[in-house]
Amino acid sequence: MKKFPQKYCIIVALTALLFTVALLLATSYNLLPVSLWTQYSKPRMPVNITAVPLGTINKPIHIVRTGSIENSTSVPINAEFSGQLSEIYVTEGQAVKAGQPLLKLQASSEPTVNQTIGASQQTQANYDKALEEFNRYQKLFEIGGIPRRQLDLAITHLQEAKASLNNTPNTMQSSNATINGSATINAPINGIVTGLSTAPGKTVQAGQQLISLGSGQAVEVVVHLDQNDLYLAHLGTPAAIEVSQQTIVGQISGIYPQVEANQISSFLAHIKLTNNPAGLLKSGMSVNVRIDTGTSVIVPAVPSASIFQDDKGKNFIYTTTTGKAIIQQISIGETIGEFTEITSLLPQQSMVITSNPKDIKDGDTITVIQ
């Protein structure tokens, strides 16, 4: 019998060794098909596992946007004629409602041309502002952005401003007229009293700013909304502003249309802050805003403990439908409590294996004990 040279024996031995090592590595990393694995290895005993049907959770709906920090806007309240402040009904920092009395002004008995001019200019400015507010609110109402009561309030303000404008005397005719009596000045909008720098008994001039109404803060957050967002975000809706690893709470105080080329392109939500610690938020900054709509949607979910990852960070679960363990790559969403949202599709009637997922191999025969 002819003998093989020694070098061929060495090559055959090394080949057999490498094949054995490769086979062991393939089986340890579950790379062989089930049929090949069962053909060349000892069959595994059925694995006892626990499994549950694919579940659901109520996922809160948030509107997440990038917003900007801007200087807060305020509405000035000016004297329509010269006179003396006889009563002041509010204090600095007080919250007031639209129509609430702010102060009473007693007219001066001395007629002046400047007094009439100042009153006329202020009345015209009040009317222009009321008309602008009405046009803005009417567009919002037409698309369902505000309730009817807000539009009705804007109509009332416009009617009052128009009546005041019509009753304002002509400057030349009134240059020698004397204004008598008193007038109560009411709040035109909801707001916080700021800029109160006068006191009862003080004399003021026509057109002089007496008070202003705003958010009561130096800055506010402004964020863009789409038309569909208006069904979820309303006045008073809470919001969280994230900046420098801190969360500052606020709420929507106003929603106004942004008009471009005579069309509403989007909406601007103004968010009043609950606080601004150490002046952290400054005008011009960009921040992340999460608006809590107070609504939720039902989404598929699995127990978080059933999810495991590979060395590349991909997420997997094991499911079973035919007595076999089947590995499934998944994509996930939010985790709420002990469950995690699944954003990828799973076969219907799948049971999700919840026990010892790291000890199971794809294709293992399993026995469900729960």
QUIJO-V571815 format. One line per field, one symbol per residue. ss: DSSP state (H for helix, E for strand, - for the rest). burial: 1 if it has 9 or more other C-alpha atoms within 8 Angstrom, else 0. A space follows every 50 residues. Layout:
# QUIJO-V571815
ss=???
burial=???
This chain:
# QUIJO-V571815
ss=-----HHHHHHHHHHHHHHHHHHHHHHH-----HHHHHHH------EEE- EEE-EEEEEEEEEEEEEEEEE--EEEEE----EEEEEE------EE---- EEEEEEE-----HHHHHHHHHHHHHHHHHHHHHHHHHHHHHH-----HHH HHHHHHHHHHHHHHHHH--------------EEEEE----EEEE------ --EE----EEEEEE----EEEEEEE-HHHHH------EEEEEE--EEEEE EEEEEEEEEE--EEEEEEEEEEE---HHH------EEEEEEEEEEEEEEE EEEHHH-EE-----EEEEEE---E-EEEEE-EEEEE--EEEE-------- EEE---HHH-----EEEE--
burial=00000000100000000000000001100100000011000000001011 11010110111010111111010001111111111101000000011100 11111111001110111111111101100110110111111001110001 10011011001101100100100110001000011110011111010001 00011110111111111011111110001110111011111100000111 11101111100001011111111001000001101011111110000011 11110111100001111111000111100101001100111110000001 11110010010101111000
